[in-house]
Amino acid sequence: MSKDASSATTNETDEDIQREQQTAPPDASSRDERVLLPSEYQILDAIQRRVLWLCTLMIHHANNVRASTDDLKVGGHQASSASMVSILTALYFHYLDAGDRVSIKPHASPAYHAIQYLLGNLDQQYLRTLRAFNGLQAYPSRTKDPDPVDFSTGSVGLGAVAPAFAAVAHRYAHIHFGQVTSHRFVSVIGDAELDEGSIWEAVIDESLQGLGNVLLIVDLNRQSLDRVVPGIRATQLKRLFQAANWQVLEAKYGQQLQHVFSSPGGMALRQRLDEMSNEE
């Protein structure tokens, strides 16, 4: 979801709104995105496979290999990182520019650290220290992790809204102190994290009106430690964001499945998947 740059329903005066929209930084969301070549897709696919392998191995090492005084599996579970691998690979190896800021889904920290290792921002020794004392934190941390983190994301629900208000501060700096570089602010969160009320307080906050450089990516993996997220939840979330003047784009199926759907019998498969319950 992205904040609609044309929305202007706030508790400010009309003059304040017009002044902010006229003097705000350039809309970073309007940058032209170059279409990737097939060879570039292959490169990104190779990268995401390596990221998946690394983060899965990190979690396995923390759960089953690293010496422990008890039988507790502290590394977490692979699914919360696996569902984020493609998204984070596309962000960090194609979409993001220098100066863009990202809040990472808390439970996807292994995938984030794997990417930072591939980018040369994390020493290999730390890959064996997930959730260990003085090692990689359970959730990305600006103060405790050895690799660069834009926003600390624990407790759940707090880091998710930080990029939006960072964008507000960015707009304020531009208005009051002159030209600043155009940046994008991205929040990557899990669908279960949307149970946190702090996120919805931010979504409807009038200070976010008129921003065109905020992107919120929801990882709809339907999984939570508390429950399987109900199937109707996706529709509810979409309507809630739309009611708050957010532009909502749904990216349910990737290129490979879209290609399958275009083949004979493909639409029957798509219908079956669309009708499948989250429990299935």
Secondary structure, 3 states (H helix, E strand, C coil): CEECCCCCCCCCCHHHHHHHHHHCCCCHHHCCCCCCCHHHHHHHHHHHHHHHHHHHHHHHHHHHHCCCCCCCCCCCCCHHHHCCHHHHHHHHHHHCCCCCEEECCHHHHHHHHHHHHHCCCCCHHHHHCCCCCCCCCCCCCCCCCCCCCCCCCCCCCCCCCHHHHHHHHHHHHHHHHCCCCCCCEEEEEECHHHHCHHHHHHHCCHHHCCCCCEEEEEECCCECCCCECCCCHHHHHHHHHHHCCEECCCCCCCHHHHHHHCCCCHHHHHHHHHHCCCCC
